[in-house]
Amino acid sequence: MIAGDHLSNFTMRKTRWPLAVMFSILLILPSGCEDQEEFTLPVDFELKFRIADTPVMDGKLIVRSIALNLGSIEIEGRRAVGEDVFMTRKFDDPRVIIIRPHFTTEAIDFNIPQGIYDRLSFQLKFQPDPEEEDLYDDFKEWLEDMEEGEEEIDDLREDLGDIIEDYLEDVSPCLIMHAEYFKNNELYNVVFVINDPLSLNILAANIFGEREVILDRNIINRGEIVFDPSIWFSIVQPPVLESAFYGVIDGDKYIFLHKRVNPLLFTTIYNRLDGSATFLINE
């Protein structure tokens, strides 16, 4: 009777073991060289990107797209069993990723060693476009006109519109967000641009929001990085955005958020990028 009770208690405890512990046991059952090979076997991993559905500025600003110009992705993984993982996926040409609301992007495929990761991070390194340098003289001339105050305001808006249009057509920056802002049913296009060296380090989480993630070579493992512009604009008040200087293209208004145009507002948003994205594995 006592032996049976012990067996029952053991069985109950065993069923409550965490999934990660059970996975560890399965991995370490082989021995010798075969054991080491288990931790070097790659898994199929697909990475996609998405824009969060969270309203931005109480729904007044609607994001239409975010485009990324990726130069490389550095992967760092700390594993419970097996050697830690350090990898770099470098693109021969910058990989342009265009993210639109309610859609995920096409996948970027990786091979990553299987195992239990106590910590897995992807560092996105963006590639600046040197073509922007061709617009520096136009920027400089426009800024001088602004400071001198001799140009008519309408002329300054038209001149800025020409710069924005050239910029949108000829430059693929590190990151560019296109959005629409509505003020009393009047539409303002919003263009937020970063074209300086930029990197974002994003920690992965599992479906429960925990940092421990499992990559299993018997399945296709999927990761999704979600950008949340509501965090970028979380401390921007509507009057501040509405007072930004805008350019005009074919009669349409464009608020240009660039380090040289509306720089204080640009910096406010830029400083909110770090830590604003989430990275879910096998959701």
C-alpha positions in Angstrom: 0.0 0.0 0.0 2.8 2.4 0.9 4.8 1.4 -2.2 1.7 2.1 -4.3 1.3 5.6 -2.7 4.9 6.4 -3.5 4.4 5.4 -7.1 1.3 7.5 -7.4 3.0 10.5 -6.0 6.0 10.1 -8.3 3.7 9.8 -11.3 1.9 13.0 -10.3 5.1 14.9 -9.9 6.4 13.7 -13.2 3.4 15.0 -15.1 3.9 18.4 -13.7 7.4 18.8 -15.0 7.8 21.8 -17.2 7.9 21.2 -21.0 11.4 22.6 -21.1 12.7 20.0 -18.6 11.0 17.1 -20.6 12.6 18.5 -23.8 16.0 18.6 -22.1 15.7 15.0 -21.1 14.8 14.0 -24.6 17.8 15.8 -26.0 20.4 14.4 -23.6 19.3 10.7 -23.8 21.9 10.0 -26.6 25.5 9.8 -25.5 29.0 10.7 -26.8 29.3 12.2 -30.3 25.7 11.6 -31.0 24.8 13.8 -28.1 26.9 16.7 -29.4 25.4 16.3 -32.9 21.9 16.9 -31.4 22.9 20.4 -30.4 24.3 21.3 -33.8 21.4 20.1 -35.9 19.7 23.1 -37.5 16.0 23.9 -37.3 14.0 25.6 -40.0 13.1 29.1 -38.8 10.9 31.6 -40.5 11.0 35.3 -39.5 8.1 37.7 -40.4 7.3 41.3 -39.5 4.0 42.9 -38.6 2.6 46.3 -37.4 0.7 46.2 -34.1 -3.0 46.9 -34.2 -2.8 49.3 -31.2 -4.4 52.8 -32.1 -1.8 55.5 -32.5 -2.5 58.9 -30.9 -6.0 57.7 -30.0 -6.6 56.7 -33.6 -5.9 60.1 -35.1 -2.8 58.8 -36.8 -3.1 55.8 -39.1 0.0 54.0 -40.2 -0.1 53.0 -43.8 3.3 51.3 -44.1 6.7 50.9 -42.5 9.7 50.1 -44.8 12.9 48.6 -43.5 16.3 48.5 -45.2 18.1 45.6 -43.5 21.8 45.1 -43.9 22.1 42.1 -41.5 20.6 40.3 -38.6 22.8 39.2 -35.7 21.5 36.3 -33.6 22.7 35.6 -30.1 21.3 32.6 -28.1 22.1 31.4 -24.6 21.2 27.7 -24.4 20.4 25.6 -21.3 22.2 22.6 -22.9 24.8 22.8 -25.6 27.1 25.7 -26.7 25.7 29.2 -27.0 24.9 30.4 -30.5 26.3 33.4 -32.2 25.3 33.9 -35.9 25.1 36.7 -38.4 22.8 36.7 -41.4 24.2 39.3 -43.8 22.4 40.2 -47.0 24.4 40.7 -50.1 22.2 43.6 -51.0 20.1 45.4 -48.3 16.9 43.4 -47.8 13.9 45.8 -48.2 11.0 44.8 -46.0 7.7 46.6 -46.5 5.1 46.1 -43.6 1.5 47.0 -44.0 -1.3 47.0 -41.4 -3.2 43.7 -40.9 -0.7 41.8 -43.0 2.5 39.9 -42.2 5.5 40.1 -44.5 7.1 37.3 -46.5 9.4 35.2 -44.4 13.1 35.4 -44.1 14.4 31.9 -43.7 17.1 30.9 -41.3 18.9 27.7 -40.0 19.4 27.9 -36.2 20.7 25.1 -33.9 17.9 23.4 -32.1 17.5 23.4 -28.3 16.2 25.3 -25.3 17.2 28.9 -25.2 17.2 30.8 -21.9 17.7 33.9 -24.0 17.4 34.5 -27.7 17.9 37.9 -29.3 17.9 39.2 -32.9 19.7 42.4 -33.6 18.4 44.1 -36.7 21.1 46.3 -38.4 19.7 48.7 -40.9 21.6 49.9 -44.0 21.6 53.7 -44.7 21.2 54.8 -48.3 24.1 57.0 -49.5 21.8 58.5 -52.2 20.5 60.8 -49.5 23.7 62.8 -49.8 22.5 64.1 -53.2 19.8 66.0 -51.3 22.1 67.6 -48.7 22.5 70.8 -50.8 18.8 71.2 -51.2 18.3 70.7 -47.5 21.0 73.2 -46.7 19.5 75.9 -49.0 16.0 75.3 -47.6 17.2 75.6 -44.0 19.0 78.8 -44.9 15.8 80.2 -46.4 13.9 79.2 -43.3 16.4 81.0 -41.0 16.6 84.1 -43.0 12.8 84.4 -43.1 12.7 86.3 -46.4 10.9 83.6 -48.4 7.1 83.5 -48.4 5.7 80.7 -46.3 3.9 79.1 -49.2 7.1 79.1 -51.2 8.9 77.4 -48.3 6.2 74.7 -48.2 6.4 74.1 -51.9 10.2 73.9 -51.7 10.0 71.4 -48.9 7.5 69.4 -50.8 10.0 69.1 -53.7 12.6 67.8 -51.3 10.2 65.3 -49.8 9.1 64.1 -53.2 12.7 63.6 -54.3 13.4 61.9 -51.1 10.5 59.4 -51.4 11.4 58.6 -55.0 15.1 58.3 -54.8 16.1 57.2 -51.3 15.7 53.9 -49.5 16.4 54.9 -45.9 17.0 52.6 -42.9 13.4 53.1 -41.8 10.6 55.0 -43.2 7.0 55.2 -41.9 4.1 56.5 -44.0 1.0 57.6 -42.0 -2.0 59.8 -42.3 -3.1 62.2 -39.6 -6.6 63.7 -39.4 -7.3 67.1 -37.9 -11.0 68.2 -38.2 -11.4 65.9 -41.2 -8.4 67.5 -42.9 -5.7 65.0 -44.0 -2.0 65.4 -43.3 0.5 62.9 -44.7 3.1 62.0 -42.1 6.6 60.7 -43.2 9.0 59.6 -40.5 12.5 58.9 -41.8 15.7 57.5 -40.3 18.8 57.2 -42.5 21.6 57.1 -40.0 23.2 53.9 -38.8 20.5 52.2 -36.8 20.3 48.9 -34.9 17.5 47.4 -32.8 18.1 44.5 -30.4 14.9 42.5 -29.8 14.5 39.7 -27.2 12.4 36.7 -28.1 9.6 35.4 -26.0 7.4 32.3 -26.0 3.6 32.2 -26.2 3.4 32.8 -22.4 5.6 36.0 -22.6 8.5 34.2 -21.0 12.1 34.5 -22.3 12.7 30.7 -22.5 12.0 29.5 -26.0 12.3 26.1 -27.6 13.4 25.5 -31.2 12.5 22.0 -32.4 14.0 20.5 -35.6 10.8 18.4 -36.1 8.7 21.4 -36.9 8.9 24.7 -38.8 9.7 27.2 -36.2 8.2 30.7 -36.7 9.1 34.1 -35.3 7.2 37.4 -35.7 8.6 40.8 -34.9 5.8 43.3 -34.2 6.5 47.0 -34.5 4.3 49.3 -32.4 4.1 52.9 -33.6 1.7 53.7 -30.7 4.8 53.6 -28.4 6.8 55.8 -30.8 4.1 58.5 -30.6 3.0 57.8 -27.1 4.3 61.2 -25.7 3.5 63.3 -28.8 0.5 65.5 -28.1 -1.8 66.4 -31.1 -1.0 70.2 -30.9 2.7 69.4 -31.2 2.3 67.3 -34.3 -0.2 69.8 -35.8 2.2 72.7 -35.3 5.0 70.9 -37.2 6.2 72.5 -40.4 4.8 70.7 -43.4 5.6 70.6 -47.1 3.1 70.6 -50.0 3.1 68.1 -52.9 0.4 68.6 -55.6 -1.7 70.4 -53.0 -1.4 67.6 -50.4 0.2 68.4 -47.0 3.2 66.4 -45.8 4.6 66.5 -42.2 8.2 65.5 -42.7 9.8 64.1 -39.5 13.5 64.1 -40.3 16.6 65.0 -38.3 16.9 68.2 -40.4 13.2 69.0 -40.5 11.1 69.2 -37.3 14.2 67.9 -35.4 12.7 68.1 -31.9 9.7 66.1 -32.9 11.8 63.6 -34.8 14.1 63.1 -31.8 11.1 62.5 -29.5 9.8 59.7 -31.7 13.3 58.3 -32.4 14.0 57.9 -28.7 11.0 55.7 -28.3 12.1 53.1 -30.8 14.3 51.1 -28.5 12.3 48.4 -26.7 9.1 49.2 -28.6 9.0 45.9 -30.7 8.0 42.5 -29.6 9.4 39.2 -30.9 7.2 36.1 -30.5 8.5 32.6 -31.2 6.1 29.7 -32.2 3.0 31.7 -31.1 
